[in-house]
Amino acid sequence: MEDKMEDKMDMLQVIFDLQKKFDTEIVEKRNLAGISPDQWIQKEVLAMLSELAELLDEVNFKWWKNPKEINYENVKGELIDILHFFASMCIKVGMDASEVYARYIEKNKENFLRQYGKSAKKGYELSKSED
């Protein structure tokens, strides 16, 4: 099991390495060195929102229209576009693949505790009718 986790970490690390290389090239080739990290994050949030809107368009969110067949290849493509911006923002704030992994594991555990009413944070307990 541990080997599989290491392989997964390696894959996440590859994503982060490739994104860092891409971001560096964009800055160099497009003369964007003067943009501050907070401005980059603002721009990437806007870009991610645009990608999220494109994803939403792919999954028939307009209840007032006749639904179209979902193209899962397009859905997957939009998710990857979102991942690019997510990884880039993580890098901009100094998070590497290991930290993303560790924080995800920690938050996932907390999310389960919340669902079971065992979190120190109140307001997530299931009502008796939901048990």
C-alpha positions in Angstrom: 0.0 0.0 0.0 2.8 2.4 0.8 4.4 1.9 -2.6 1.2 2.9 -4.3 1.0 6.0 -2.2 4.6 6.9 -3.2 3.6 6.4 -6.8 0.6 8.7 -6.4 2.8 11.3 -4.8 5.3 11.0 -7.7 2.4 11.6 -10.1 1.3 14.7 -8.2 4.9 15.9 -8.0 5.2 15.5 -11.8 2.1 17.7 -12.2 3.6 20.4 -10.0 7.0 20.2 -11.7 5.4 20.5 -15.2 3.2 23.4 -14.0 6.2 25.2 -12.5 8.1 24.8 -15.8 5.1 26.1 -17.8 4.6 29.1 -15.5 8.3 30.0 -15.8 8.1 29.9 -19.6 4.9 32.0 -19.7 6.6 34.6 -17.5 9.7 34.7 -19.7 8.1 34.5 -23.1 5.2 36.9 -22.4 7.3 39.5 -20.4 5.2 39.0 -17.3 7.9 39.3 -14.7 6.3 42.5 -13.1 3.2 40.7 -12.0 3.1 40.2 -8.2 2.1 36.8 -6.7 -1.2 38.2 -5.4 -2.0 39.6 -8.9 -1.1 36.2 -10.4 -3.5 34.5 -8.0 -6.3 37.0 -8.8 -5.8 36.3 -12.5 -5.7 32.6 -12.0 -8.8 32.6 -9.9 -10.6 34.5 -12.7 -9.2 32.0 -15.2 -10.4 29.1 -13.1 -13.8 30.6 -12.8 -13.9 30.8 -16.6 -12.9 27.1 -16.8 -15.5 26.2 -14.1 -18.2 28.0 -16.2 -17.1 26.0 -19.2 -17.4 22.8 -17.2 -20.8 23.8 -16.0 -21.9 24.3 -19.7 -20.8 20.7 -20.4 -23.1 19.2 -17.7 -26.5 20.6 -18.6 -27.0 23.0 -15.7 -29.6 25.1 -17.7 -32.7 23.3 -16.5 -34.8 25.5 -18.9 -33.1 23.9 -22.0 -33.4 20.5 -23.5 -30.4 18.5 -22.2 -27.7 17.5 -24.6 -25.7 14.3 -24.3 -22.8 14.9 -22.0 -19.4 14.7 -23.7 -17.2 13.3 -20.9 -14.0 13.9 -22.9 -14.9 17.6 -22.8 -15.7 17.4 -19.1 -12.3 15.7 -18.5 -10.6 18.4 -20.5 -12.2 21.2 -18.4 -11.2 19.5 -15.2 -7.6 19.3 -16.4 -7.7 23.0 -17.3 -8.9 23.7 -13.7 -6.1 21.5 -12.3 -3.5 23.6 -14.2 -4.7 26.8 -12.5 -5.0 25.1 -9.1 -1.5 23.7 -9.2 -0.2 27.1 -10.4 -1.8 28.9 -7.4 -0.5 26.3 -5.0 3.0 26.9 -6.3 2.6 30.7 -6.1 1.8 30.4 -2.3 4.7 28.1 -1.7 2.8 24.8 -1.5 4.5 21.7 -3.1 2.9 18.4 -3.9 3.8 17.0 -0.5 2.1 19.8 1.4 -1.0 19.6 -0.9 -1.2 15.9 -0.2 -0.8 16.3 3.6 -3.3 19.1 3.8 -5.8 17.2 1.7 -5.5 14.1 4.0 -5.9 16.3 7.1 -8.9 18.1 5.7 -10.5 14.9 4.4 -10.3 13.4 7.9 -11.9 16.5 9.3 -14.7 16.4 6.7 -15.5 12.8 7.8 -15.4 13.8 11.5 -17.9 16.6 10.7 -20.3 14.2 8.9 -20.2 12.0 12.0 -20.7 14.9 14.4 -17.3 14.2 16.0 -15.6 17.5 14.9 -14.6 20.2 17.3 -16.3 22.5 14.8 -20.0 22.6 15.5 -22.9 22.8 13.1 -22.2 19.7 10.9 -23.9 17.1 13.0 -26.6 15.0 11.3 -30.1 15.5 12.6 -31.8 12.4 14.1 -33.9 12.1 10.9 -30.8 11.9 8.7 -29.2 9.0 10.7 
